[in-house]
Amino acid sequence: MPTARNRDVSLYYEADGDGPTVVFINDVGYGAWLWGWHYDAVAGPYETVVWDLRGTGRSDAPAGPYDVGTLAADLEAVLADHGVGSAHLVGAGLGGMVALQYAHQYSRARSLTLYCTAGSGDAIDRDALDALALNAPSSLDGAFSPAFREHDPDLMEQIAGWRAEEDATGAARDAHANAMTAFDAPPLYEITQPAEVYYGLDDPVVSPEAAQSLSADLPRGTGEAVEGRHCCFIEHAPAVTDRLLALLDEQTE
């Protein structure tokens, strides 16, 4: 069980596959289960790294506050511990903000794939974000469309089980949410890596307009609408993963 350390905080991560490294960065409160739909497709031709943000899973949960800069430093500790020279970053929500901060502050980022991410915490609907918390009533409603939830109730039960094992709750989850809503992006024109921004057309947390603004402000950014809510990248995982693999292949030719 590899762990990295950022000062006195232990950070658990897992790696699999060979080739160029792809790092997945979780959203507010969510554990590494979030990437189960993408992991198997990417691992093999690429090395995948999935890590538990502080406060989740098997990483330490120090008292807050947390901020995006600290989470980016956690990511740097993970990559340094694993001996990664460069990596493609894939982040959702808060994880997308961490990817932006990391790409600006550190030298290992090769490309960015951002799901349901805004360039500013001011663009986040905090009430909708809090409604996604594990202990909130109907916490999957804002994550997935009604059609997706009703199509496979057994999967919804599985997700509930994974969340109970891995997700942050209480003060740690609040610290994640506060980090997201307090985020103030570095100068986006200085983030010159290829960047693809995907956004849910019915996302209650990050509006399509906020995601479109982010993609427009990134020098090499593109924006792509996806049917669904805040976890639209899971709901349409086959198509989204195909696009991710296309970007990775293009950047490693």
Contacts in CASP RR format, 6 or more apart in sequence:
PFRMAT RR
TARGET T0000
AUTHOR 0000-0000-0000
METHOD contacts of the structure
MODEL  1
MPTARNRDVSLYYEADGDGPTVVFINDVGYGAWLWGWHYDAVAGPYETVV
WDLRGTGRSDAPAGPYDVGTLAADLEAVLADHGVGSAHLVGAGLGGMVAL
QYAHQYSRARSLTLYCTAGSGDAIDRDALDALALNAPSSLDGAFSPAFRE
HDPDLMEQIAGWRAEEDATGAARDAHANAMTAFDAPPLYEITQPAEVYYG
LDDPVVSPEAAQSLSADLPRGTGEAVEGRHCCFIEHAPAVTDRLLALLDE
QTE
1 12 0 8 1.000
1 58 0 8 1.000
2 12 0 8 1.000
2 13 0 8 1.000
2 14 0 8 1.000
2 15 0 8 1.000
2 81 0 8 1.000
2 82 0 8 1.000
3 10 0 8 1.000
3 11 0 8 1.000
3 12 0 8 1.000
3 13 0 8 1.000
3 59 0 8 1.000
3 81 0 8 1.000
4 10 0 8 1.000
4 11 0 8 1.000
4 13 0 8 1.000
4 51 0 8 1.000
4 74 0 8 1.000
4 77 0 8 1.000
4 78 0 8 1.000
4 80 0 8 1.000
4 81 0 8 1.000
4 82 0 8 1.000
5 11 0 8 1.000
5 77 0 8 1.000
5 81 0 8 1.000
6 70 0 8 1.000
6 73 0 8 1.000
6 74 0 8 1.000
6 76 0 8 1.000
6 77 0 8 1.000
8 62 0 8 1.000
9 54 0 8 1.000
9 59 0 8 1.000
9 60 0 8 1.000
9 62 0 8 1.000
9 74 0 8 1.000
10 59 0 8 1.000
10 60 0 8 1.000
11 51 0 8 1.000
11 52 0 8 1.000
11 54 0 8 1.000
11 59 0 8 1.000
11 60 0 8 1.000
11 74 0 8 1.000
11 77 0 8 1.000
11 78 0 8 1.000
12 51 0 8 1.000
12 52 0 8 1.000
12 57 0 8 1.000
12 58 0 8 1.000
12 59 0 8 1.000
13 49 0 8 1.000
13 50 0 8 1.000
13 51 0 8 1.000
13 52 0 8 1.000
13 78 0 8 1.000
13 81 0 8 1.000
13 82 0 8 1.000
14 32 0 8 1.000
14 49 0 8 1.000
14 50 0 8 1.000
14 51 0 8 1.000
15 47 0 8 1.000
15 48 0 8 1.000
15 49 0 8 1.000
15 82 0 8 1.000
16 39 0 8 1.000
16 43 0 8 1.000
16 44 0 8 1.000
16 47 0 8 1.000
16 48 0 8 1.000
17 43 0 8 1.000
17 44 0 8 1.000
17 46 0 8 1.000
17 47 0 8 1.000
17 48 0 8 1.000
18 44 0 8 1.000
18 45 0 8 1.000
18 46 0 8 1.000
18 47 0 8 1.000
19 44 0 8 1.000
19 45 0 8 1.000
19 46 0 8 1.000
19 47 0 8 1.000
20 46 0 8 1.000
20 47 0 8 1.000
20 86 0 8 1.000
20 87 0 8 1.000
20 88 0 8 1.000
20 110 0 8 1.000
20 248 0 8 1.000
20 252 0 8 1.000
21 46 0 8 1.000
21 47 0 8 1.000
21 48 0 8 1.000
21 49 0 8 1.000
21 79 0 8 1.000
21 82 0 8 1.000
21 84 0 8 1.000
21 85 0 8 1.000
21 86 0 8 1.000
21 87 0 8 1.000
21 88 0 8 1.000
22 42 0 8 1.000
22 46 0 8 1.000
22 47 0 8 1.000
22 48 0 8 1.000
22 49 0 8 1.000
22 87 0 8 1.000
22 88 0 8 1.000
22 90 0 8 1.000
22 248 0 8 1.000
23 48 0 8 1.000
23 49 0 8 1.000
23 50 0 8 1.000
23 51 0 8 1.000
23 75 0 8 1.000
23 78 0 8 1.000
23 79 0 8 1.000
23 84 0 8 1.000
23 87 0 8 1.000
23 88 0 8 1.000
23 89 0 8 1.000
23 90 0 8 1.000
24 32 0 8 1.000
24 34 0 8 1.000
24 35 0 8 1.000
24 38 0 8 1.000
24 39 0 8 1.000
24 48 0 8 1.000
24 49 0 8 1.000
24 50 0 8 1.000
24 51 0 8 1.000
24 90 0 8 1.000
24 91 0 8 1.000
25 51 0 8 1.000
25 53 0 8 1.000
25 75 0 8 1.000
25 89 0 8 1.000
25 90 0 8 1.000
25 91 0 8 1.000
25 92 0 8 1.000
25 95 0 8 1.000
25 96 0 8 1.000
25 98 0 8 1.000
25 99 0 8 1.000
26 32 0 8 1.000
26 34 0 8 1.000
26 35 0 8 1.000
26 51 0 8 1.000
26 52 0 8 1.000
26 53 0 8 1.000
26 56 0 8 1.000
26 91 0 8 1.000
26 92 0 8 1.000
26 94 0 8 1.000
26 95 0 8 1.000
27 34 0 8 1.000
27 91 0 8 1.000
27 92 0 8 1.000
27 93 0 8 1.000
27 94 0 8 1.000
27 95 0 8 1.000
27 116 0 8 1.000
27 230 0 8 1.000
28 93 0 8 1.000
28 94 0 8 1.000
28 129 0 8 1.000
28 132 0 8 1.000
28 173 0 8 1.000
28 176 0 8 1.000
28 177 0 8 1.000
28 180 0 8 1.000
29 53 0 8 1.000
29 55 0 8 1.000
29 56 0 8 1.000
29 94 0 8 1.000
29 133 0 8 1.000
29 134 0 8 1.000
29 167 0 8 1.000
29 168 0 8 1.000
29 172 0 8 1.000
29 173 0 8 1.000
29 176 0 8 1.000
29 177 0 8 1.000
30 56 0 8 1.000
30 92 0 8 1.000
30 163 0 8 1.000
30 166 0 8 1.000
30 167 0 8 1.000
30 168 0 8 1.000
31 52 0 8 1.000
31 53 0 8 1.000
31 56 0 8 1.000
31 57 0 8 1.000
31 162 0 8 1.000
31 163 0 8 1.000
31 166 0 8 1.000
31 167 0 8 1.000
31 168 0 8 1.000
32 50 0 8 1.000
32 51 0 8 1.000
32 52 0 8 1.000
32 56 0 8 1.000
32 57 0 8 1.000
32 166 0 8 1.000
33 159 0 8 1.000
33 162 0 8 1.000
33 163 0 8 1.000
33 165 0 8 1.000
33 166 0 8 1.000
34 92 0 8 1.000
34 231 0 8 1.000
34 234 0 8 1.000
35 50 0 8 1.000
35 90 0 8 1.000
37 234 0 8 1.000
37 237 0 8 1.000
37 241 0 8 1.000
38 90 0 8 1.000
38 233 0 8 1.000
38 237 0 8 1.000
38 240 0 8 1.000
38 241 0 8 1.000
38 244 0 8 1.000
39 48 0 8 1.000
39 50 0 8 1.000
41 241 0 8 1.000
41 245 0 8 1.000
42 48 0 8 1.000
42 241 0 8 1.000
42 244 0 8 1.000
42 245 0 8 1.000
42 248 0 8 1.000
45 245 0 8 1.000
46 88 0 8 1.000
46 248 0 8 1.000
49 78 0 8 1.000
49 79 0 8 1.000
49 82 0 8 1.000
49 84 0 8 1.000
49 87 0 8 1.000
51 59 0 8 1.000
51 74 0 8 1.000
51 75 0 8 1.000
51 78 0 8 1.000
52 58 0 8 1.000
52 59 0 8 1.000
52 166 0 8 1.000
53 59 0 8 1.000
53 71 0 8 1.000
53 74 0 8 1.000
53 94 0 8 1.000
53 95 0 8 1.000
53 168 0 8 1.000
53 176 0 8 1.000
54 60 0 8 1.000
54 61 0 8 1.000
54 62 0 8 1.000
54 66 0 8 1.000
54 70 0 8 1.000
54 71 0 8 1.000
54 74 0 8 1.000
54 172 0 8 1.000
55 61 0 8 1.000
55 62 0 8 1.000
55 168 0 8 1.000
55 172 0 8 1.000
55 175 0 8 1.000
55 176 0 8 1.000
56 166 0 8 1.000
56 167 0 8 1.000
56 168 0 8 1.000
56 172 0 8 1.000
57 165 0 8 1.000
57 166 0 8 1.000
57 167 0 8 1.000
57 168 0 8 1.000
61 168 0 8 1.000
61 172 0 8 1.000
63 171 0 8 1.000
64 171 0 8 1.000
64 172 0 8 1.000
64 175 0 8 1.000
65 175 0 8 1.000
65 178 0 8 1.000
65 179 0 8 1.000
66 175 0 8 1.000
66 176 0 8 1.000
66 178 0 8 1.000
66 179 0 8 1.000
67 179 0 8 1.000
67 182 0 8 1.000
67 183 0 8 1.000
68 94 0 8 1.000
68 97 0 8 1.000
68 98 0 8 1.000
68 101 0 8 1.000
68 179 0 8 1.000
68 180 0 8 1.000
68 182 0 8 1.000
68 183 0 8 1.000
69 98 0 8 1.000
69 101 0 8 1.000
69 105 0 8 1.000
70 179 0 8 1.000
71 94 0 8 1.000
71 95 0 8 1.000
71 98 0 8 1.000
71 101 0 8 1.000
71 179 0 8 1.000
72 98 0 8 1.000
72 101 0 8 1.000
72 102 0 8 1.000
72 105 0 8 1.000
72 106 0 8 1.000
75 98 0 8 1.000
75 102 0 8 1.000
75 106 0 8 1.000
76 102 0 8 1.000
76 106 0 8 1.000
76 108 0 8 1.000
79 85 0 8 1.000
79 87 0 8 1.000
79 108 0 8 1.000
84 108 0 8 1.000
85 108 0 8 1.000
86 108 0 8 1.000
86 109 0 8 1.000
86 110 0 8 1.000
87 108 0 8 1.000
87 109 0 8 1.000
87 110 0 8 1.000
88 109 0 8 1.000
88 110 0 8 1.000
88 111 0 8 1.000
88 112 0 8 1.000
88 113 0 8 1.000
88 247 0 8 1.000
88 248 0 8 1.000
88 251 0 8 1.000
89 96 0 8 1.000
89 99 0 8 1.000
89 102 0 8 1.000
89 103 0 8 1.000
89 109 0 8 1.000
89 111 0 8 1.000
89 112 0 8 1.000
89 113 0 8 1.000
90 99 0 8 1.000
90 113 0 8 1.000
90 115 0 8 1.000
90 244 0 8 1.000
91 98 0 8 1.000
91 99 0 8 1.000
91 112 0 8 1.000
91 113 0 8 1.000
91 114 0 8 1.000
91 115 0 8 1.000
91 117 0 8 1.000
92 114 0 8 1.000
92 115 0 8 1.000
92 116 0 8 1.000
92 117 0 8 1.000
92 231 0 8 1.000
92 233 0 8 1.000
93 114 0 8 1.000
93 115 0 8 1.000
93 116 0 8 1.000
93 117 0 8 1.000
93 118 0 8 1.000
93 180 0 8 1.000
93 205 0 8 1.000
93 206 0 8 1.000
93 230 0 8 1.000
94 176 0 8 1.000
94 179 0 8 1.000
94 180 0 8 1.000
94 183 0 8 1.000
95 117 0 8 1.000
96 112 0 8 1.000
96 114 0 8 1.000
96 115 0 8 1.000
96 117 0 8 1.000
97 117 0 8 1.000
97 118 0 8 1.000
97 119 0 8 1.000
97 121 0 8 1.000
97 179 0 8 1.000
97 180 0 8 1.000
97 183 0 8 1.000
97 185 0 8 1.000
99 109 0 8 1.000
99 112 0 8 1.000
99 114 0 8 1.000
99 117 0 8 1.000
100 112 0 8 1.000
100 114 0 8 1.000
100 117 0 8 1.000
100 119 0 8 1.000
100 185 0 8 1.000
100 186 0 8 1.000
100 188 0 8 1.000
100 191 0 8 1.000
101 183 0 8 1.000
101 185 0 8 1.000
101 186 0 8 1.000
102 108 0 8 1.000
102 109 0 8 1.000
103 109 0 8 1.000
103 112 0 8 1.000
103 191 0 8 1.000
103 193 0 8 1.000
104 186 0 8 1.000
104 187 0 8 1.000
104 190 0 8 1.000
104 191 0 8 1.000
105 186 0 8 1.000
109 193 0 8 1.000
110 193 0 8 1.000
110 251 0 8 1.000
111 193 0 8 1.000
111 194 0 8 1.000
111 195 0 8 1.000
111 247 0 8 1.000
111 248 0 8 1.000
111 251 0 8 1.000
112 191 0 8 1.000
112 193 0 8 1.000
112 194 0 8 1.000
112 195 0 8 1.000
112 196 0 8 1.000
112 218 0 8 1.000
113 195 0 8 1.000
113 196 0 8 1.000
113 198 0 8 1.000
113 244 0 8 1.000
113 247 0 8 1.000
114 195 0 8 1.000
114 196 0 8 1.000
114 197 0 8 1.000
114 198 0 8 1.000
114 214 0 8 1.000
115 198 0 8 1.000
115 199 0 8 1.000
115 232 0 8 1.000
115 233 0 8 1.000
115 240 0 8 1.000
116 198 0 8 1.000
116 199 0 8 1.000
116 200 0 8 1.000
116 203 0 8 1.000
116 205 0 8 1.000
116 206 0 8 1.000
116 211 0 8 1.000
116 230 0 8 1.000
116 231 0 8 1.000
116 232 0 8 1.000
116 233 0 8 1.000
117 197 0 8 1.000
117 199 0 8 1.000
117 206 0 8 1.000
117 211 0 8 1.000
117 214 0 8 1.000
118 124 0 8 1.000
118 206 0 8 1.000
118 210 0 8 1.000
118 211 0 8 1.000
118 213 0 8 1.000
118 214 0 8 1.000
119 183 0 8 1.000
119 185 0 8 1.000
119 188 0 8 1.000
119 210 0 8 1.000
119 213 0 8 1.000
119 214 0 8 1.000
119 217 0 8 1.000
120 183 0 8 1.000
120 184 0 8 1.000
120 185 0 8 1.000
120 210 0 8 1.000
121 180 0 8 1.000
121 181 0 8 1.000
121 182 0 8 1.000
121 183 0 8 1.000
121 184 0 8 1.000
122 181 0 8 1.000
123 206 0 8 1.000
123 207 0 8 1.000
123 210 0 8 1.000
123 213 0 8 1.000
124 180 0 8 1.000
124 181 0 8 1.000
124 205 0 8 1.000
124 206 0 8 1.000
125 204 0 8 1.000
125 205 0 8 1.000
125 206 0 8 1.000
125 207 0 8 1.000
126 177 0 8 1.000
126 181 0 8 1.000
128 142 0 8 1.000
128 204 0 8 1.000
128 205 0 8 1.000
128 230 0 8 1.000
129 177 0 8 1.000
129 180 0 8 1.000
129 181 0 8 1.000
129 205 0 8 1.000
130 136 0 8 1.000
130 177 0 8 1.000
131 138 0 8 1.000
131 139 0 8 1.000
131 141 0 8 1.000
131 142 0 8 1.000
131 204 0 8 1.000
132 139 0 8 1.000
132 142 0 8 1.000
132 143 0 8 1.000
132 205 0 8 1.000
132 230 0 8 1.000
133 139 0 8 1.000
133 169 0 8 1.000
133 173 0 8 1.000
133 177 0 8 1.000
134 163 0 8 1.000
134 164 0 8 1.000
134 167 0 8 1.000
134 168 0 8 1.000
134 169 0 8 1.000
134 173 0 8 1.000
135 169 0 8 1.000
135 170 0 8 1.000
140 149 0 8 1.000
140 156 0 8 1.000
140 159 0 8 1.000
140 160 0 8 1.000
141 149 0 8 1.000
142 204 0 8 1.000
142 205 0 8 1.000
142 229 0 8 1.000
142 230 0 8 1.000
143 229 0 8 1.000
143 230 0 8 1.000
143 231 0 8 1.000
143 234 0 8 1.000
144 156 0 8 1.000
144 228 0 8 1.000
144 229 0 8 1.000
144 231 0 8 1.000
144 234 0 8 1.000
144 235 0 8 1.000
145 202 0 8 1.000
145 227 0 8 1.000
145 228 0 8 1.000
145 229 0 8 1.000
145 235 0 8 1.000
148 228 0 8 1.000
148 235 0 8 1.000
149 156 0 8 1.000
167 173 0 8 1.000
168 176 0 8 1.000
188 214 0 8 1.000
188 217 0 8 1.000
188 218 0 8 1.000
188 219 0 8 1.000
189 217 0 8 1.000
189 219 0 8 1.000
191 218 0 8 1.000
191 219 0 8 1.000
192 219 0 8 1.000
192 220 0 8 1.000
193 220 0 8 1.000
194 220 0 8 1.000
194 221 0 8 1.000
194 247 0 8 1.000
194 250 0 8 1.000
194 251 0 8 1.000
195 215 0 8 1.000
195 218 0 8 1.000
195 220 0 8 1.000
195 221 0 8 1.000
195 222 0 8 1.000
196 215 0 8 1.000
196 221 0 8 1.000
196 222 0 8 1.000
196 223 0 8 1.000
196 224 0 8 1.000
196 243 0 8 1.000
196 244 0 8 1.000
196 247 0 8 1.000
197 211 0 8 1.000
197 212 0 8 1.000
197 214 0 8 1.000
197 215 0 8 1.000
197 218 0 8 1.000
197 221 0 8 1.000
197 222 0 8 1.000
197 223 0 8 1.000
197 224 0 8 1.000
198 211 0 8 1.000
198 223 0 8 1.000
198 224 0 8 1.000
198 225 0 8 1.000
198 226 0 8 1.000
198 232 0 8 1.000
198 233 0 8 1.000
198 240 0 8 1.000
198 243 0 8 1.000
199 206 0 8 1.000
199 208 0 8 1.000
199 210 0 8 1.000
199 211 0 8 1.000
199 212 0 8 1.000
199 223 0 8 1.000
199 224 0 8 1.000
199 225 0 8 1.000
199 226 0 8 1.000
199 232 0 8 1.000
200 206 0 8 1.000
200 208 0 8 1.000
200 211 0 8 1.000
200 225 0 8 1.000
200 226 0 8 1.000
200 227 0 8 1.000
200 228 0 8 1.000
200 229 0 8 1.000
200 230 0 8 1.000
200 232 0 8 1.000
201 208 0 8 1.000
201 225 0 8 1.000
201 226 0 8 1.000
201 227 0 8 1.000
201 228 0 8 1.000
201 232 0 8 1.000
202 227 0 8 1.000
202 228 0 8 1.000
202 229 0 8 1.000
203 211 0 8 1.000
203 228 0 8 1.000
203 229 0 8 1.000
203 230 0 8 1.000
203 232 0 8 1.000
204 229 0 8 1.000
204 230 0 8 1.000
205 230 0 8 1.000
206 230 0 8 1.000
208 225 0 8 1.000
211 223 0 8 1.000
212 223 0 8 1.000
215 221 0 8 1.000
215 222 0 8 1.000
215 223 0 8 1.000
224 243 0 8 1.000
226 232 0 8 1.000
226 233 0 8 1.000
226 235 0 8 1.000
226 236 0 8 1.000
226 240 0 8 1.000
227 235 0 8 1.000
227 236 0 8 1.000
228 235 0 8 1.000
228 236 0 8 1.000
229 235 0 8 1.000
232 240 0 8 1.000
233 240 0 8 1.000
END
